[in-house]
Amino acid sequence: MKFFLTLWLCSFLTNECTAPIQSPITYNSWKECVEDAYKTSILILADQNNNNVEELRMATKFICKEDNVI
């Protein structure tokens, strides 16, 4: 079983999100995927303008989608 990570940078004020950001990595477990999602989220937010993050109430959303690979 493999998991694929997709993240979005979103404004929780306007409910708008960027295009999905697909991780090139496949994960062997749900835990690995979620841990990387949080680490990647921190990097994405650190890259943003502080005023935009505050004014637009920006944060990331993510999903770890399971793919049953044989």
C-alpha angles and dihedrals in degrees: 000000000000132000129213123205124219122179135187129195106222142182108229087196097058098022090232124136137192122248111286117278110216117203112228089216125091116210128217094213142025089243094055090050095049093045091052090046091059093044091049091046091057090052093048093050092045088057093057129090108264093225092053092049091052099040096044095035090234124194138146130260121198145178131202105208121200120227118188100221115187 
